[in-house]
Amino acid sequence: MKKLMMLCSVMLLSAVFLAGCGNEDSSSSEKKSDGKLTIYTTIYPIEDFTKKIGGDNVTVKSVIPNGVDAHSFEPTTKDMLKIAKADAFIYSGAGAEGFADAANKTLKDEDVKMIKAAEGADLIAGHDDHDHEHEEEHGDEHEHGDLDPHFWLDPQRSIVMAENIKNALSELEPSKKDEFEKNFKQVKTDLEELDKKYEEAIKNAPSKEILVSHAAYGYWEDRYGIEQISVSGLSPTQEPSQKELKEIVETAEEHNIKYVIFDANVTNKIATLVRKEIGAESLTLNNMETLRDQDRENGEDYFSLMNKNLEALKKALNSK
């Protein structure tokens, strides 16, 4: 139902949006303002990689405000008009942004290139062990087989994303292709080094289980072999039943888990109860759907935040 309501909301905006486009003077277009490509993005890693690969040739703007949950964010008509006037709109295409596919349909006849950053990435299923019972008890319409959208937390899959961005920028500005390629190679090298750091740290850790407030780390399970015990599902607003909560506490105690890991953007009240119940301490991971104001002010980027995530992960895995 939530997905249907979001789709209806965006499509309702489209009627107003298209009428607005008809009244826009072509001189108001953001395309090639000051000689640069204007690119709108969604989740933070896409924004960061586009800046790194595009360099001085692009102006990159995120449509999602700082600290706002990408899963539930809905663009305004003004947002849609800005995207329509840009050279490109880059979104994950993996379900991280609830509005993106509907926006794609709305903008299909506009002169803006639509790019799925996850195109060609090996995506995994996103439902966890609690989903089916949660649906039965609460009427949740979470769809089995939904993909885990957090693919950017895997450095190797992020290389695919970076290459898609590089290819899109090269098509938009062929004269800068060599520069985009050079910048992409640097991002790729940095991602490969990051992947090795994660692999080595997790391989050498005495434990592989982490207790998290939000099931955003399935790609670490898939690549590095950790096991995430999640208090909520893929969305931070999806909470477990009383029976599921009891099972989570029992599992945490069984594995002697010393830390509950919270999202940087969301403090989940159920996860806080679990932490108190098992007497654990708290750690923070940043899933980077969006940045917080303080992250931007501190000059953080994808790599600095991933390194901070690794330090928190090592603390959790080496706590026994």
N, C-alpha and C positions, 0 to 999 in steps of 0.2 A: 504493500500500500504506500509506504514511504517513497519508494522509487517512482510509483505511478504519480503521486502528488507532485514530486519534484519535476517529472517530465511535463506534467500539465502546466506547472508554474512557468517553466522555461518556454514552453510553446505558446503560452498566453502572452508572454513578453514579446514573442517574435512578431505578433501582429503590430504591436506598438513600435517595435524595433524597425520593422521593414518600412512602415510609414515614415518613421523618422529619417531613415536612410534616403528616402525619396526627396526629402526636403533639405538634405545636407548639400551644401555647396562643395564642389570638388576641391576648392582651394583649402578647405578645412581638413583634408586628408593628412594623416600622420605619415604617410609613406615617404621615405627618403627625406625626412626632415633633417636639415643640416647635413645632407649627404649620407646619412646612416640608415641602415635598415631598422625599422621599428618592429620589435618582436614582443608579443604578449605571451606569458607563460602561466603555468598553474603552480604545481608543487615546487618547493625550493630547489631541489637538485637540478631540475630542468632550467630554472632561472640561472643558477650558478654556472652550469656547464655552458649554457648559451653565451654568457658573458665571457667565460674563459676562452671559448673557441672563437667567438665573434670578435673579441678584442675591441679596438677603437672603431670598428666598422658597424657596430650594432648599438641600438638603444633598447635595453631589455627592461620590461615592466611586468610585474606579477599582478594578475587580476585578483588573487586571493590576499587579503590583508594579513599583516603580521598576527600570528597567534590564533588565527581562525581555523577551525576544523575543516579540512579540505573535503571530507566526506559529505558534510551537510551544507557547505557554502553554496549560495545561489546568487548569481550575478544580477545586478540591476540592469535596467534598460540602458542606462548610461555606460555601464561596463561593456555591454554588447556592442554599442555603437563604437566605442573605442577599439574593440577588437576588430570590428568590420573595416576600420580605416587603417589598420596596421598592415605590414607586409606579410606577417605570418602569426599564427596562433599555435603554440606548441603545448600539447597536453599529454598526459601519460598514455591514455588509451588502454589502461589496465584496470580501470574502475576506481581510481583514487579520488577522482572528482565526480560527484554524482551528477553534475550538470553538463559535463563535457560532451557526451554523445548527443544529447538533445540540442546543445548549442551548435554542434557540428552540422546537424540537419538544418538548423535555422540559418546558418551562415553559408550554406553550400553554394548559393548563387551570388555571394559577395566576392569581391576581388581580394581575398585574403587566403593565403596558403595554409591549409590545415594539416598539422603534422602530429602523428602518434609517436611519441618518444619510445614506447615499448615495442614498436613494430619489430618482429623477429626475435625478441627476447624469449627465453624459455621460462614461461610463467607456470606457477604451481597452484594447485587448488587451495582455497583459502578457508574453508570451514574447519572448525576444530571439533574435538570430541564431544563438546557440550551442545552443539547446535540443535540436534534433532529433538532432544528432550526439552530444550529451551523453547523450541517452536511449539511443542505440544502443550506445555504448561502456560505459555504466555501469548500464544497466537502470533509469534514473531514470524514474519514472512521472509526471513533470510533464505536465499536460494542455495540449495546444495549445488556444488560444482562451481560456485563463484570463484573467481581467481583472486589470489592474494595480490593486492595492488602494490605492496611495498618492495618491489623488485630492486629499487635503487639502493637498498641497504646491502645488496651483494655487489661488491666492486666489479666482479666479472660481468654481471648483467648490465652494470652501469656503463661498461665499455660499449655495449650495443646501443644504449641510449645516446651516449656521446657521439657515436658514429652517425646515428640517424640525424642528430642535430647538425653535425658537420656537413652531411650530404645536403640537407635542406638549405643551409646557408649558402653552400656552393652553387646550388641551383638558382637561388635568388640573386646572387652576386658572383657570377663566374669569374670576374676579373680578380677577385680576392681568394680564389680557390686554393692557391698555394699557401697563403697565410692561414686559412682555416685548417688546412691539412697539417701544417706545422703545429698549430696550437692544439689540435686534436691529439697528435702524437704525444705531446707533453702530458695531456690529461690522461691518456691511455697508460703511459709509463707510471704515472702517479697512482692510478687505480690498480695496476698490477702489483706495485710495491705494497699498497695498502692490503690487498688480498693476501699476500704472503705473510704480513704481520698478523692478520686475523687467524690464518691457518695455523701458524706456528704457536700462537698464544693459546688457542683453543685445544690444539692437539696435546700440548704439554700440561693442560690443567687437570687436576685430580677429579674434578666433577664436570658433568656436562649439563646439569639441570639448572634452569633459572625460572624464578617465579615472577611473572610480569603482569602488569595491570591491563595490558592491551595486546592482543595476539598479532603483533606487527613484525615478528622476527622469524617467520617461517622460512625465509630464504637463508638465514643463518643455520637453521636446522638442516635444510637441504644441502648446503655447501660444506658446512663445517661440522655437522653432527651434534650440535647442541640440542637439548630438549627443552622447549618452552612450556611451562605450565601457566596457562592464562586465566586470569580472573574474569576478564571480559572477552568478547569475540573480536572480530576484525574491526568493528567500530567501537570507539571508546565509550559510547553511550549504551552499548549492549551489555546487560548485566546478567549474572548467573542466577539460577533458582536457589532456594534454600538448600536443596539436596546437593546441587552442584557445588555450592559454597562449602558445605561440609566436606565433600570429597576433595576439594582443593586444599583445605586446611589439613586434612589427613595425609594427603600426598606430600605436602610441604614438610610435615613433621616426619613422615617416613624417610624422606630424602635429606633430612637434617638441614633444610634450607635456612640460611642466616639473613638473607636479604629479600625484600620485595622491591621489584624494579618498576618505577613509575615513568610515564611519559612526561617529557619536559613541558608539553603544552596543556596537559590535563591531569588533575589530581582526582583519581577515581575513589569515591567514598567507600565502595565495596572493598577495593584493594587496601584501603586504610584499615578497615575492620579486620581483614585477613592478617595484615602486618601486626596489629595489636594482639590478635588471637594466638599467633605462633611466637610472639615475642621477637620478631625480626626487626632489623634496621632497614632503612630505605636507601635506594640508589636511584639515579635518574638516567634514562636513555632518551636521546633525541631522535625521533623517527623522521624528522626533517620534512614532513608534509608542508609545514610553513615554519618560518623563523619567528622567534619572539623578538620583541623590541630590543631587549638587552643583548640578544645575539648579534643583531645588526650593529648596535652601538659598539659592541666589542670587536667588530670586524671579523666575526666567524665566517667560515665557508664550509663547503661539504667536507673537505679533508680534515679541518680542525675539529669539526663536530664528530666525524667518524673516529678520529683518534681519541677523543674524550669518551665516546661510546665504548671503545676498546678497553680503556682503562677501567671503566665501570664494570664491564663484562669480566675482565680478569679478576677484579676484586670479588665479584659474586662467585666465580667458578673456583677460586682458590681459597674459599672461606672455610673449608672443612679441615 
